[in-house]
Amino acid sequence: MSSAFLDNPASLAVSGKLGYQPDGLSVHQVRGQRAVLQRLRLESGNRSYER
C-alpha cells in the first residue's frame, strides 16, 4: 500500500514504474487547501523489479 498526492506526478510515476496500481482517491485539507490523495496498491506478482 502506498499513496501520493495528485499534484506530485514524480512520485506517482515512480510508483507506477514499480508496479503500483490505483486503488482509490481521498480528499484532504492541507494547509487550508483541498488536496487529493491517490491510494496505490501493489498486488503480488505485479512487482516490476522482480522481472
C-alpha positions as CSV (number, residue, x, y, z in Angstrom):
1,M,0.0,0.0,0.0
2,S,1.3,3.5,-0.9
3,S,-0.1,6.9,-1.8
4,A,0.8,10.2,-3.4
5,F,-1.0,13.5,-3.8
6,L,-2.1,14.1,-7.4
7,D,0.0,17.3,-7.5
8,N,3.1,15.1,-7.2
9,P,3.4,13.5,-10.6
10,A,7.0,12.4,-10.0
11,S,6.0,10.3,-7.0
12,L,3.1,8.8,-8.9
13,A,5.4,8.0,-11.9
14,V,7.9,6.2,-9.6
15,S,5.2,4.1,-8.0
16,G,3.8,3.3,-11.4
17,K,7.2,2.1,-12.6
18,L,7.4,-0.2,-9.6
19,G,4.1,-1.8,-10.5
20,Y,1.7,0.0,-8.1
21,Q,-1.9,0.3,-9.4
22,P,-4.5,3.0,-8.5
23,D,-6.7,1.9,-5.6
24,G,-9.0,4.9,-5.0
25,L,-8.8,8.6,-4.1
26,S,-9.3,10.5,-0.8
27,V,-9.7,14.2,-0.3
28,H,-7.8,16.0,2.5
29,Q,-7.2,19.6,3.7
30,V,-3.5,20.5,3.6
31,R,-2.6,24.0,4.8
32,G,-6.2,25.0,4.3
33,Q,-6.3,23.8,0.7
34,R,-8.1,20.8,-0.8
35,A,-5.6,18.1,-1.8
36,V,-6.5,14.8,-3.5
37,L,-4.5,11.7,-2.4
38,Q,-4.2,8.8,-4.9
39,R,-4.1,5.5,-3.0
40,L,-1.9,2.8,-4.6
41,R,-1.8,-1.0,-4.2
42,L,0.9,-3.5,-5.2
43,E,-0.6,-6.8,-6.0
44,S,1.6,-9.9,-5.5
45,G,3.3,-10.9,-8.8
46,N,3.0,-7.4,-10.1
47,R,6.4,-6.1,-9.0
48,S,8.4,-4.8,-12.0
49,Y,11.7,-5.1,-10.2
50,E,11.3,-8.9,-10.0
51,R,11.3,-9.3,-13.8
